[in-house]
Amino acid sequence: MYKSLYLYSTDIIKKYNPEVTGYSTGEGPVWFANARLNVAEPGDKSENMPGQADSLISKMKADKSFDFENDWKLVTIFIGGNDLCDYCDDTNTFSPENYVKNVQTALDKLHAEVPKVFVNLVEVLNIANPDNGETDLSFFSPDCFHLSLKGHEAAADALWNNMIEPVGKKRTTWTPDEPVECPDSGYARTSEIIGSENERRS
């Protein structure tokens, strides 16, 4: 059985909802059964995001382990590293403007077709020591590009903390090794949930 010494976003969420489903387990490409709803492909760039959004939407609609219309879904988009790597070879294709357009197209697809979805949009990470500005390479895998298990855990902690922060007060930066916070309301904060809270109070 696949086990990790590190904590992932799913591990934190399962503390609040042990019935969470759809996450990948172990290792392997997206066509392996254990990938479940994970459609991330190694080497993909922002231009692949609209297609990945279409694939994810199709997978979610076909998955009978949850109620597509009424259950909340969590989608995390982490893209841009490969765009940066290829930028110098093709500054037009991999321009910031095209990056934004590609990601926006994917977000628009999710917004239009997936009800009750919480989307984490993760920017390209800058993992540096705030005291001296030096990069802590232990957060990266041996290629010095992808995250190591330690890096994934730090990102999971930061994503979780950001999810439970109030809308309009979410942090836009994160520091490795920050503590995992507990939600004051029992769930992630969205505009829809805040609207429901205000209705109950009035």
N, C-alpha and C positions, 0 to 999 in steps of 0.2 A: 504494500500500500504506500502511496506517495505521502510523505510527511515533510513539513518544513519547520525549522526552528523559529521562523519569523512570522509576523502577524500581517495578514492581508485585510483589505476592506471587508471582504466577506466574513472573516472571522469576527470582526467587530459587530457587523450587522446581525449576525446569528445570535449574538448575546441578547438582542432585543426581539428577534424573530427567528426562532430555530427552524421555521418552515421555509425560509428563503430558498429559492431554486433558480436554476438557469446559469449559474456560474461554472466556469471550467475547472477541471481537476487534473492534476498530473501535468504531463507535457505532450506536445504533439501539434500538428497542423490543424487548421480550422475544419477540415473535413473529417477528422476523427470524432467519434461519438462523444468523447469526454470533453470536447471543446464546448459543447452545449451552445449557449448563445454568444460565445466569444467569436467575433469575426475579424479580429486583428491579425494582419498578415505581416510577418517580418519583411522589412525593406519597403513597405508601402509609404507613400507620400500623401500630401494633402489632396492631390488630384484623385486619389483613390477613395476619399471619404464619402462622396455621394454614392458610389457603388456599394461601399460597406454599409451605409445607412439603408440602402434598398435590401441588401442581404439580411441585415439584422431585423428589419421590419417583417420580412417574409418568414424568418425563423420564429419570431415572437408570435406571429399570427397562427403559425402551425403548431406551436408548442401547447399541449393540452395539460401541462402540469400547473398552469395558473390561469386566472381569468384575465384575458387580454384587455377587456374593456374596463374592468373595475379594480384590478390589483395595481398597486404602485410598482413602477419599474425604475431601475437605476442604470444609467448608461454613462460610461466614462470614456471620453475622447482624449487621447494623448498622441498628438501627431506634430511633426515639424522638424524633428532631428534630421531625417533623411533629406528634407527640402534644403536645410542649411548645408548639408554635405555636398549637394549637387548645385548649389547656387552659383558658384564661380564658373561652372561649365555651361550654365544656361540661366543668365540673370533674368530673362524674360519669363520663362516657364515657372521658375521658382521664386518669382518676385513676391514681396510682402502682399501686394494687391491680389495676386492670384491665390496666395495662401488663404487670405481672408475670404475671398470669393468661394473657394472650395469648401472651407469649413462652414461658411454661412449656408451654402446649398445643402450640406448634410444636416445642419441644425434645422433648416426649414422643412426638410423631409420628415424629420422626427417630430417636429411641432405639428405638422399637418396630419400625420397618420398614426401617432402613438398617443393614446390618452394616458393621463396620470403617469408622466415620466419625469424623473429628476435627472438632469444632465450635468455631469461634471466635465467642464472643459479645462483641461490641464495644459498650461503653457510649457514651452521648453524650459527645463529646469536649470537653475544656476545654483549648484551646491558648493558654496564657498564658506570658509570659516569667517564669521562676521568680525572676529578680532584682528585677523591678519590678512584676510582676503585670499588665502591659499585654498586651492581645491582639495577637498578630502576624497582621495581616490577610492577609499573603501566603500563609497556609495555607488561605485561603478563596477561593471563586470570587467574582465581582462581586456576587452577592446576599448576601454576608457570612453565608451559612448553610451551603451545600454546600462540600465540600472542593475546593480547587484541585488541579492536578496535583501541586504540591509537597506539599500536604496528604495526598494519596493515597499518595505515596511515603513520607512520614513514618509514616503509619499502617501501610503494608506492612512497613516495617522493624520497627516495634514488634510487629506480629502475629507476624512470623517469629521474633523473639527470644523472644517469649512461648511459642511453640509448642515450642521446643527446650529450654526450661527444665524442670527436674524437677518432677513433680507434687508439690504441696505447697509448692513454692518459687517459684512463678510470681509475677512482679511484677503488682500490681494498678493501677499507674500507669505512665505513660510520658512521656518528655521528647522533644520534636522534636529531630532531628539526632543521635539516639543511634546509635552504630556498629552495623552489622550483624554479628551473632555467628555463629560456626560451631558446628555440633552436635558434641558430644564422642562421640556414639554413632552418627552417620550417619543419624539419623531423628528425627522429632518424638517427644516423650515422652508416653506415655499409661499409664494404670494397667495395661492389658493387656501392653504392652511391658515395663514394669518387672517384672510378674509372670514373664514369660518369661526376663528377665535373671536374676532370683533363682533360677529353676529351673535354669538353666545353671550357675550358680555353686555350687549345692548338690550 
